[in-house]
Amino acid sequence: MVSSVFGARGAQAASAAYTASWDSVNQHPAAPEWFRDAKFGIYAHWGVFSVPAHDSEWYPRNMYISGSEANTHHIATYGDPSVWPFHNFINGARDLAGNYVEFAPKLKSQGGGFDPDEWAQLYVDAGARFAGPVSEHHDGFSMWDSQVNEWNSVGKGPGLDLLKLFADAIRKKNLKLLVAMHHAYHFNGYYDHVPAQTDASLKKLYGQLGTTAQNQLWYDKLKEVIDLAQPDIIYQDFKLDAVDETKSLEFLSYYFNQAQTWGREVVTTYKDGYNSHGEMYDFERGGPDDLTAPYWLTDDSVSSSSWCYTVGIGYYSRQQLLHALIDRVSKGGTMLLNIAPMVDGSIPQAQQDLLLGIGDYLGRFGESIYSTRAWTAYGEGPTKMGGGSFTTPKVGTAADIRFTRTKDNTILYATVLGWPGSSLTITTLASDRIDLGSLASVQLLASTVAPTFVRNASGLTVTLPSAAPFTSDAYVLKLIFSGQIPTLRPLTGAVVFGDVGYAGASAVLPVGSYTADQLTLAGIVPLSISSVELAPGCQLVGYPGDNFTGTAWTLTADSTDLRVTGGNDQITSLKVMFSQSGWFRLTNVTDGLVLDSGGTVAAGSNLKQWSWDGSTNLQWQPVELGNGYYKLVNRTSGMVADGWGYTIDGQPARQYTWNGGTNQQWLITHRGDGRYSIANRTTGLCLDGGGNVSTGSNVKQWTWTNSTNLMWTFTQV
């Protein structure tokens, strides 16, 4: 049995290895090895907001907003908030029907419905490697025996130290402990519709103590949680950018120093306010659309409608959640999944079924998830997932594949998001991108089926039974190599390696500029790059100094050993760019038409789109201007794409003689899968194909969204 880590108050201070400065806390490893190995965790939104079981976990805020759905419900059920305030749910009171309501769950051992050990066992059965509670949400109610906040679960309501109960139960199951703290928003907007309070205690609950006192309370709560629970992960929600920077730095340095005294590597997350150096960025309800570094987290929920339990709550399907997990791991992330227990502490059966379904999959195919690393490509197939926060989980198809690899880089896993039938061709593994000569065998995990395979120009074709040998939401092919997995030529940008021969530490770098700091965050140490593999139509410019200083040299072809060109271990900063001597067709992702100058036309003419026919009207040279922006030069007219200073969505893009204006400069940003947005420097608007339009249609400009109308591919001609 693992004993409790809860100790006496006033724990001995840690040695001052970290100081309260960014230079110091930035040295902290944001994503320790154990976290990169874990891949999947669970937490729970459960608290005072679970009592009304209505609207969402934002009920304490919304009930005060006149005319809102929560406000209407509250007036009808409990009374006007002016006479039946939120703190009645904490202290206990009767609703209009005479029912006594209070957040006061009881342990099963005392005749109630709450058992933290059952929660922890469910987490284990679901395949989680870390778990924990939301110990304080935006509402300001602390779920531990707080000495700085009288609004806590020991002094009021349950009379239980809920954080201690969870911490003990989770650690007994040998899981890492996560504690979620959402209280940055508590005093930065959550209660802005609550009337001014006169009682000092109510001022504290409703975030009305004043800026200095509230920031101190924010820190004091975190310090208590650190000292009492010694969490492995402190998750924080948004509005950290509104917290006093001094207090943020005090928190980070204190947590990191305490962890040293515990002999553990810890993680803290953020959505805003921090910087990805000592802390980990979290995508809420989403994830990136491609491989992304540095290592990241996503938090999502079993429910599409609320983070806490509400009557009539809706759920994502098991396939949606599993495919989201597989996709996010393939792109270099870890997934934290939220559940929504009922007010009495019971977990609805529908949620248990979802978790157990995930656990069943991980029990059979966990080797393709746990302790893996992202590969050079995350996958292939028609279903595009991610693209930022608040992107709904999607169910993939039998044509969608996601890759992971073992840490020793000898096994490649190809997870197929549906049964592909008797034959599957993995086009990423085509002979022009990878040499599969060292592929020793292919296995179908959890099956006695022995697939056969053929390597060819189209890819790796694997022969399978026409019917699936078992039922699953995804199927995993295990590709075992005799030695290291061969290098894969990227579709765009470059891959840089720490050793000669495309070996050692590596980083996948889309088109863009990379300072020493950005290279480090991408996973490659400056002054260590020894070999480079380039995508077709791309080149790399290396600089011996940071921020693109010193005598540069240009690499236009792959190099297995940069000693040949004198660049071995000499690159401190670099730029990956499109070939500066090449011509490209720019194809819109939605309509398949290409950017067209229209031929020899007058300056100021609108840019159009046309079906590709090889004409020089349809060929463009993206010339990097030394500042991260490009000019797009047409091969026929010699003019450049021009935003024309338009600031309103839907206006056309034009062409004009180059004059160096910012309206003729474009920021080309990789959006995943070799797709780019092209944004004007003056207006920020992006080139827009306009949807499925006819040949000859104008190219417009539009504010960036995730629409494929705003995405273009670059193909050298």
C-alpha positions in Angstrom: 0.0 0.0 0.0 1.2 3.5 -0.8 0.9 5.8 2.2 -0.6 9.3 2.1 1.7 12.1 1.1 -0.3 14.5 3.2 1.9 15.8 5.9 2.1 18.4 8.6 1.5 22.0 7.6 4.5 24.2 7.2 6.5 21.7 5.2 10.3 22.4 5.1 11.2 24.8 2.3 13.0 23.5 -0.7 16.5 24.5 -1.7 16.5 27.5 -3.9 17.4 25.8 -7.2 14.8 27.9 -9.0 14.2 31.6 -8.5 11.1 33.6 -9.3 12.3 34.7 -12.7 11.6 33.6 -16.2 15.3 32.9 -16.9 15.3 30.5 -14.0 11.9 28.7 -14.3 12.5 28.4 -18.1 15.2 25.9 -17.3 12.7 23.5 -15.9 11.9 20.5 -18.2 8.3 21.0 -19.3 7.6 17.4 -20.3 9.6 14.7 -18.3 10.0 11.3 -19.8 7.3 9.7 -17.6 4.7 12.1 -18.9 5.7 11.5 -22.6 5.3 7.8 -21.9 1.9 8.2 -20.1 -0.2 9.4 -23.0 -3.6 9.2 -21.3 -5.0 10.6 -18.1 -8.4 11.3 -16.5 -9.8 14.0 -14.4 -13.3 15.0 -13.1 -15.4 18.2 -13.0 -17.3 17.6 -9.7 -18.2 20.2 -7.1 -20.8 22.7 -6.0 -21.8 23.3 -9.6 -22.9 19.7 -9.7 -25.8 20.4 -7.4 -28.2 22.1 -9.8 -27.1 19.7 -12.5 -28.2 22.3 -15.1 -26.6 24.4 -17.8 -22.9 23.6 -17.2 -20.1 24.0 -14.6 -20.5 27.8 -15.3 -23.9 27.7 -13.6 -22.5 29.8 -10.6 -21.7 32.6 -13.1 -24.6 32.2 -15.5 -27.3 32.2 -12.8 -26.6 35.9 -12.2 -26.9 36.9 -15.9 -30.4 38.2 -16.4 -32.3 36.4 -19.2 -29.8 33.6 -19.5 -31.1 30.0 -19.6 -29.4 29.3 -16.2 -30.9 32.5 -14.7 -34.4 31.5 -15.9 -34.0 28.0 -14.5 -32.7 29.4 -11.2 -35.5 31.8 -10.7 -38.1 29.0 -11.4 -36.4 26.4 -9.2 -34.7 28.3 -6.4 -35.8 31.9 -6.6 -34.2 35.1 -7.7 -30.4 35.1 -7.1 -30.7 38.2 -5.0 -32.5 36.2 -2.4 -31.2 32.7 -3.3 -27.5 33.2 -4.0 -25.0 30.7 -5.2 -23.5 30.2 -1.7 -26.8 28.5 -0.7 -25.6 25.5 -2.6 -22.6 25.4 -0.2 -24.3 26.2 3.1 -27.4 24.3 2.2 -30.9 25.7 1.7 -34.4 24.6 0.5 -35.5 25.2 -3.1 -39.0 26.5 -4.0 -40.4 23.0 -3.8 -39.1 22.5 -0.3 -36.2 20.2 -1.2 -33.0 20.7 0.8 -30.1 21.1 -1.5 -26.4 21.2 -0.7 -23.1 19.9 -2.0 -22.7 17.3 0.7 -21.8 13.9 -0.9 -21.3 11.0 1.6 -18.9 8.1 1.5 -20.3 4.7 0.7 -18.9 3.5 4.0 -21.2 6.1 5.6 -24.3 5.1 3.5 -23.7 7.5 0.6 -22.8 7.0 -3.0 -19.2 8.3 -3.1 -16.2 6.0 -3.1 -12.9 7.4 -4.2 -11.4 3.9 -4.5 -14.0 3.0 -7.0 -13.1 6.1 -9.0 -9.4 5.2 -9.0 -10.1 1.6 -10.0 -12.2 2.9 -12.9 -9.3 5.1 -14.0 -7.0 2.1 -13.9 -9.5 0.0 -15.9 -9.7 2.8 -18.5 -6.0 2.6 -19.1 -5.1 6.0 -17.5 -1.6 6.6 -16.3 -2.4 9.7 -14.3 -5.6 11.1 -12.8 -7.0 13.5 -10.3 -9.7 15.9 -9.3 -10.6 19.5 -10.2 -9.7 20.7 -6.8 -11.0 24.2 -7.4 -13.0 25.5 -10.2 -13.8 29.1 -11.2 -16.4 29.2 -8.3 -13.7 29.6 -5.6 -14.7 26.5 -3.6 -11.6 24.6 -2.4 -11.9 20.8 -2.2 -9.3 20.4 0.6 -8.8 21.5 4.2 -7.8 25.0 3.3 -6.5 27.4 5.9 -6.6 30.4 3.6 -10.1 29.8 2.2 -13.0 29.1 4.6 -15.1 28.1 1.6 -13.7 24.6 1.5 -15.0 21.0 1.6 -13.9 20.3 5.2 -15.3 23.4 6.8 -18.6 23.3 4.8 -20.7 21.0 2.7 -19.3 17.4 2.7 -17.0 17.8 5.7 -14.5 15.8 3.8 -10.9 16.5 2.6 -11.8 15.5 -0.9 -8.3 16.2 -2.4 -6.7 13.9 0.3 -9.2 11.1 -0.4 -8.5 11.3 -4.1 -4.8 11.6 -3.7 -4.6 8.5 -1.5 -6.9 6.5 -3.7 -5.0 7.4 -6.9 -1.6 6.8 -5.5 -2.7 3.4 -4.1 -3.3 2.4 -7.7 0.2 3.6 -8.6 -1.1 6.3 -10.9 0.5 9.8 -11.0 -1.6 12.5 -9.3 -3.0 15.4 -11.2 -4.6 18.3 -9.5 -6.6 20.8 -11.6 -6.8 24.4 -10.5 -9.1 26.7 -12.4 -9.1 29.6 -10.0 -7.2 32.2 -12.1 -10.6 33.1 -13.7 -12.3 33.1 -10.3 -11.4 36.8 -9.7 -10.8 37.7 -13.3 -14.3 37.7 -14.7 -16.2 34.7 -13.5 -18.3 36.5 -11.0 -18.6 39.9 -12.7 -22.4 39.8 -12.7 -22.6 39.2 -8.9 -23.6 42.3 -6.9 -21.0 43.9 -4.6 -20.8 42.1 -1.3 -20.4 43.7 2.1 -19.5 40.6 4.1 -15.7 39.9 4.0 -16.1 36.2 3.7 -18.6 36.5 0.8 -16.2 39.0 -0.9 -13.6 36.2 -0.8 -16.0 33.7 -2.3 -17.1 36.0 -5.1 -13.6 37.3 -6.0 -14.2 40.8 -4.6 -11.2 41.3 -2.3 -9.3 43.5 -4.6 -6.5 42.8 -7.0 -3.6 42.5 -4.5 -5.4 40.3 -2.1 -6.9 38.1 -4.8 -3.5 37.5 -6.4 -2.1 36.6 -3.0 -5.0 34.2 -2.4 -4.5 32.6 -5.8 -0.9 31.8 -4.9 -1.7 30.7 -1.3 -4.2 28.2 -2.6 -1.6 26.7 -4.9 1.0 26.6 -2.2 -1.4 24.7 0.0 -2.1 22.1 -2.7 1.6 21.7 -3.4 2.4 21.1 0.3 -0.5 18.9 1.1 -0.8 16.7 -2.0 2.6 16.9 -3.7 1.0 16.6 -7.1 2.9 15.2 -10.1 0.9 17.5 -12.4 -0.8 20.8 -11.7 -3.2 21.6 -14.4 -4.3 25.2 -14.8 -7.2 26.6 -16.8 -7.2 29.9 -18.6 -6.7 33.5 -17.5 -3.2 33.0 -16.2 -2.3 36.0 -18.3 -4.4 38.1 -15.9 -2.6 36.9 -12.8 0.1 39.1 -11.3 3.4 38.0 -13.0 5.3 38.1 -9.7 2.8 35.6 -8.1 3.0 33.3 -11.2 6.8 33.2 -10.9 6.6 32.6 -7.2 4.3 29.7 -7.8 6.4 28.1 -10.6 9.7 28.4 -8.6 8.1 27.1 -5.4 6.5 24.1 -7.2 9.7 23.2 -9.0 11.8 23.6 -5.9 9.5 21.4 -3.8 9.5 18.7 -6.5 13.3 18.5 -6.1 12.9 17.8 -2.4 10.4 15.1 -3.3 12.8 13.6 -5.8 10.2 13.8 -8.6 9.8 15.5 -12.0 6.6 17.4 -12.2 4.5 19.1 -14.9 2.4 22.2 -14.9 0.2 23.3 -17.8 -1.2 26.5 -19.2 -3.5 27.9 -21.9 -2.2 31.4 -21.7 0.3 33.5 -19.7 3.2 31.1 -19.7 5.7 30.2 -22.5 6.3 26.5 -23.2 9.8 26.5 -21.7 9.2 25.2 -18.2 5.5 24.6 -18.6 3.3 22.6 -21.1 0.8 24.1 -23.4 -2.7 22.7 -23.3 -5.2 22.6 -26.2 -8.7 22.7 -24.8 -11.0 20.3 -26.6 -8.8 19.9 -29.6 -5.2 19.5 -30.8 -3.0 20.5 -33.7 -3.5 19.5 -37.3 0.0 18.1 -37.7 3.1 17.1 -35.8 3.7 19.8 -33.2 6.6 20.6 -30.9 7.3 21.1 -28.0 5.4 18.3 -26.3 1.8 19.3 -25.6 -1.4 18.3 -23.8 -5.0 18.3 -24.8 -7.9 18.2 -22.3 -11.3 17.0 -23.6 -14.4 15.6 -22.1 -16.7 12.6 -22.5 -19.5 15.2 -23.0 -20.1 17.5 -25.9 -22.4 19.7 -23.9 -20.9 20.2 -20.4 -17.8 19.5 -18.4 -20.0 18.7 -15.3 -22.9 16.4 -15.0 -26.2 18.0 -16.1 -29.6 16.4 -16.6 -29.8 15.2 -20.2 -26.0 15.5 -20.7 -24.9 14.3 -24.1 -21.8 12.2 -24.8 -19.3 11.7 -27.6 -19.1 8.1 -28.9 -16.4 5.7 -27.9 -15.0 5.8 -31.4 -14.8 9.6 -31.3 -12.8 9.6 -28.1 -10.5 6.7 -29.1 -9.8 8.1 -32.5 -9.1 11.5 -31.0 -6.6 9.9 -28.5 -4.9 8.0 -31.3 -4.7 11.1 -33.5 -3.3 13.3 -30.8 -0.7 10.8 -29.7 0.5 10.5 -33.3 1.1 14.3 -33.4 3.2 14.4 -30.3 0.7 14.9 -27.5 -1.0 13.5 -24.4 -4.7 13.4 -23.8 -6.5 14.3 -20.5 -10.1 13.2 -20.6 -12.7 14.6 -18.3 -15.7 12.8 -16.7 -18.7 14.3 -15.1 -19.9 12.5 -11.9 -23.3 13.1 -10.3 -23.6 15.2 -7.2 -23.7 12.2 -4.9 -20.3 11.0 -6.2 -21.6 8.3 -8.5 -20.4 8.0 -12.0 -23.1 7.5 -14.6 -23.0 4.1 -16.3 -22.8 5.6 -19.8 -19.5 7.3 -18.7 -18.2 4.2 -17.2 -18.9 2.3 -20.4 -17.0 4.9 -22.4 -14.0 4.6 -20.1 -14.1 0.8 -20.1 -14.3 0.8 -23.9 -11.1 2.9 -24.1 -9.5 0.6 -21.5 -10.3 -2.5 -23.5 -8.6 -1.0 -26.6 -5.6 0.1 -24.6 -5.4 -3.3 -23.0 -5.1 -4.9 -26.4 -3.1 -2.3 -28.3 -1.4 -0.2 -25.7 2.1 -0.9 -27.0 1.2 1.4 -30.0 0.2 4.2 -27.6 2.2 4.1 -24.3 5.8 5.0 -24.3 5.8 5.7 -28.0 7.0 8.8 -29.9 5.7 10.7 -32.9 7.3 9.8 -36.2 8.3 12.1 -39.1 4.7 11.9 -40.4 1.7 11.6 -38.1 -0.4 9.7 -40.7 -2.5 9.8 -43.8 -6.1 9.6 -45.0 -9.1 11.7 -45.8 -10.2 12.6 -42.3 -8.4 15.7 -41.0 -8.5 16.1 -37.3 -7.5 19.0 -35.1 -6.5 22.4 -36.2 -6.5 24.1 -32.8 -8.6 24.2 -29.6 -12.3 23.6 -29.7 -12.2 21.2 -32.6 -14.7 18.4 -32.3 -13.4 14.8 -32.2 -14.0 12.9 -35.4 -14.5 9.3 -36.3 -11.9 8.2 -38.8 -12.3 5.6 -41.6 -10.6 2.5 -42.9 -8.6 4.8 -45.2 -7.2 6.8 -42.2 -3.9 5.7 -40.7 -1.9 7.2 -37.7 1.7 6.4 -37.0 3.7 6.1 -33.8 7.1 4.5 -33.1 9.1 2.9 -30.3 11.5 5.1 -28.5 14.4 3.1 -29.8 13.2 3.8 -33.4 13.1 0.1 -34.5 9.3 -0.5 -34.7 6.7 1.6 -36.5 3.0 1.3 -35.6 0.4 2.0 -38.3 -3.0 2.3 -36.6 -5.9 2.0 -39.1 -9.1 3.7 -38.0 -11.3 0.9 -39.4 -11.0 -2.5 -41.0 -9.5 -1.9 -44.5 -10.5 -5.2 -46.0 -8.2 -7.7 -47.8 -5.6 -5.1 -49.0 -4.2 -1.9 -47.5 -1.7 0.3 -49.2 0.1 2.7 -46.9 1.0 5.5 -49.4 3.3 7.4 -47.0 5.7 4.4 -47.3 6.1 4.8 -51.1 9.5 4.1 -52.5 10.2 7.7 -53.4 9.9 8.7 -49.7 11.4 5.8 -47.8 13.6 2.7 -48.4 11.9 -0.2 -46.8 14.6 -2.7 -47.5 15.2 -3.3 -43.8 11.5 -4.1 -43.1 11.7 -7.5 -41.5 8.0 -8.3 -40.7 4.5 -6.9 -40.4 2.2 -8.1 -37.6 -1.4 -7.5 -36.9 -1.6 -6.8 -33.1 -3.9 -9.0 -31.0 -4.3 -11.5 -33.9 -2.7 -14.7 -35.1 -3.1 -13.5 -38.7 0.3 -13.2 -40.4 0.0 -10.4 -43.1 2.1 -10.5 -46.2 3.4 -7.3 -47.7 4.8 -5.9 -50.9 7.0 -2.7 -51.2 6.4 -0.7 -54.4 6.3 2.8 -55.8 2.7 3.3 -54.5 3.6 2.4 -50.9 3.6 -0.6 -48.7 0.7 -3.0 -49.6 -0.3 -5.3 -46.9 -2.6 -8.3 -47.6 -5.2 -9.0 -44.9 -8.3 -11.2 -44.5 -11.4 -9.7 -46.2 -13.2 -9.8 -42.8 -11.8 -8.5 -39.6 -10.5 -11.3 -37.3 -11.9 -9.5 -34.3 -14.0 -6.4 -33.6 -12.2 -3.2 -32.7 -12.5 0.6 -33.2 -9.1 0.6 -34.8 -6.5 -2.0 -35.9 -2.7 -1.8 -35.4 -0.1 -3.0 -37.8 3.3 -3.5 -36.2 6.2 -2.9 -38.7 9.4 -4.4 -37.3 12.7 -3.3 -38.9 16.2 -4.9 -38.7 17.8 -1.9 -37.2 16.5 1.7 -37.2 13.4 2.8 -39.0 14.6 4.3 -42.3 14.3 8.0 -42.7 11.1 9.4 -44.3 11.4 12.2 -46.8 9.1 15.0 -45.5 6.3 16.3 -47.7 7.2 19.8 -46.9 10.0 21.6 -45.1 12.9 19.7 -43.7 14.0 17.2 -41.1 17.2 18.0 -39.3 19.2 15.4 -37.3 21.8 15.6 -34.5 24.0 12.9 -36.0 25.4 12.2 -39.5 23.5 9.6 -41.5 20.1 10.9 -40.5 20.4 9.6 -37.0 20.2 10.9 -33.4 17.8 13.5 -32.2 15.7 15.0 -34.9 13.1 17.7 -35.6 10.5 18.1 -38.3 10.6 21.7 -39.4 7.9 23.1 -41.7 8.7 26.2 -43.9 9.6 29.0 -41.5 12.3 30.7 -39.5 13.9 29.2 -36.4 16.0 30.9 -33.8 18.1 29.0 -31.4 15.3 29.0 -28.8 12.8 27.8 -31.4 15.1 25.0 -32.5 15.4 23.9 -28.9 11.7 23.8 -28.4 11.3 21.9 -31.6 13.6 19.2 -30.2 17.0 19.9 -31.7 19.9 21.6 -29.9 21.6 24.5 -31.7 25.1 23.7 -32.9 24.2 20.0 -33.1 22.7 19.6 -36.6 24.8 17.1 -38.6 22.5 15.9 -41.4 19.4 17.3 -43.2 16.7 15.8 -45.4 14.7 18.2 -47.5 11.2 18.0 -48.9 10.9 18.5 -52.7 11.0 22.2 -53.6 12.5 23.3 -50.3 15.9 24.5 -49.2 17.6 25.3 -45.9 19.7 28.4 -45.0 21.8 27.9 -41.9 23.4 30.7 -39.8 26.3 30.3 -37.3 24.8 33.0 -35.1 21.4 33.3 -33.4 18.6 35.4 -35.0 19.9 34.6 -38.5 23.3 36.3 -38.1 26.7 35.5 -39.5 27.7 34.2 -42.9 24.9 32.1 -44.2 25.2 29.0 -46.3 22.4 27.4 -48.3 21.5 23.7 -48.7 19.4 22.8 -51.7 19.8 19.0 -51.5 19.8 16.4 -48.8 23.0 16.0 -46.9 23.8 12.9 -44.9 26.9 14.5 -43.5 27.1 18.3 -43.2 30.9 18.0 -42.7 31.1 17.9 -46.4 29.8 21.4 -46.7 31.4 22.7 -43.5 28.1 23.1 -41.7 28.4 20.1 -39.2 27.4 21.3 -35.7 27.7 24.9 -36.9 24.0 25.9 -37.2 22.6 28.1 -34.4 19.6 29.4 -36.3 18.1 28.6 -39.7 15.4 29.2 -42.2 13.5 26.5 -44.1 12.0 28.0 -47.3 10.7 27.2 -50.7 13.4 26.9 -53.4 14.4 30.5 -54.3 15.2 29.5 -57.9 12.1 27.3 -58.4 8.6 28.0 -59.8 5.5 26.6 -58.1 1.9 26.0 -58.7 -0.3 27.1 -55.8 -3.3 24.9 -55.6 -6.4 25.6 -53.5 -7.3 22.7 -51.2 -11.0 23.1 -51.6 -11.5 23.6 -55.3 -8.3 22.1 -56.8 -7.8 25.2 -58.9 -4.4 27.0 -59.0 -3.5 30.7 -58.6 -3.6 32.4 -61.9 -2.3 35.9 -63.0 -4.4 35.8 -66.2 -1.3 36.3 -68.4 0.1 39.6 -69.6 -2.5 41.9 -67.9 -2.6 45.4 -66.5 -1.2 46.3 -63.1 -4.0 46.1 -60.6 -5.8 43.2 -62.3 -7.6 40.7 -60.0 -5.9 37.4 -59.4 -8.0 34.4 -60.6 -8.0 30.6 -60.4 -7.7 28.2 -63.2 -7.4 24.5 -63.9 -3.7 23.5 -64.1 -2.4 23.2 -67.7 1.3 24.0 -67.2 1.0 27.6 -68.4 3.5 30.1 -67.0 0.4 32.2 -66.0 -0.1 29.6 -63.3 3.5 29.5 -62.0 4.8 31.6 -59.1 8.1 32.1 -57.3 7.9 32.6 -53.6 10.8 34.8 -52.8 11.8 35.1 -49.1 12.4 38.8 -48.2 14.7 38.2 -45.2 12.0 39.2 -42.7 10.0 36.0 -42.7 7.6 37.3 -45.4 7.5 36.3 -49.1 6.7 38.1 -52.3 4.9 35.9 -54.9 6.2 36.6 -58.4 4.2 35.5 -61.4 6.3 33.9 -64.2 4.3 35.5 -67.1 3.6 39.0 -65.9 6.5 39.5 -63.5 4.1 41.2 -61.2 3.5 40.1 -57.6 0.4 39.2 -55.6 -0.9 42.3 -53.8 -3.5 42.5 -51.0 -4.3 46.1 -52.1 -4.8 47.2 -48.5 -8.2 45.6 -48.2 -9.4 45.1 -44.7 -12.9 43.7 -45.4 -13.5 40.0 -46.0 -14.4 39.0 -49.5 -12.4 41.7 -51.4 -10.2 40.4 -54.3 -6.5 40.0 -54.3 -4.7 41.7 -57.1 -1.3 41.9 -58.8 1.0 44.8 -59.2 4.6 45.8 -60.0 6.8 45.1 -57.0 7.3 48.2 -54.9 8.3 46.6 -51.5 5.1 47.6 -49.8 3.8 45.5 -46.9 0.6 45.0 -48.9 2.8 42.9 -51.3 4.3 40.8 -48.5 2.8 37.5 -47.5 3.2 35.3 -44.4 3.2 31.6 -45.5 2.1 29.4 -42.5 2.0 25.6 -42.5 -1.4 24.3 -41.5 -0.6 20.6 -41.6 -0.4 17.9 -44.4 1.6 20.2 -46.6 -1.1 22.9 -46.7 -0.4 26.5 -46.1 -2.3 29.7 -45.4 -1.0 32.9 -47.2 -1.7 36.0 -45.2 -1.1 39.6 -46.2 1.3 41.5 -44.0 -0.8 44.8 -44.2 -4.2 43.4 -43.4 -3.7 39.9 -42.1 -6.3 38.5 -44.5 -5.6 35.2 -46.3 -5.8 34.3 -49.9 -9.2 32.6 -50.3 -10.3 30.3 -53.1 -14.0 30.9 -52.2 -15.1 27.3 -52.0 -16.1 25.1 -54.9 -16.0 27.8 -57.6 -15.7 27.7 -61.3 -12.6 28.2 -63.4 -11.8 31.9 -63.8 -13.2 32.9 -60.4 -11.5 35.7 -58.5 -9.2 34.9 -55.6 -10.5 36.7 -52.5 -9.1 37.6 -49.1 -10.6 36.4 -45.8 -10.0 36.3 -42.1 -8.2 33.1 -41.2 -10.4 30.1 -40.1 -9.7 26.4 -40.4 -11.5 26.3 -43.7 -9.7 24.6 -46.6 -10.8 27.5 -48.8 -7.9 29.4 -47.2 -5.3 26.6 -47.6 -3.0 26.1 -50.6 -0.4 23.6 -51.5 3.0 24.5 -53.2 4.2 22.1 -55.9 7.4 22.8 -57.7 7.1 22.6 -61.5 
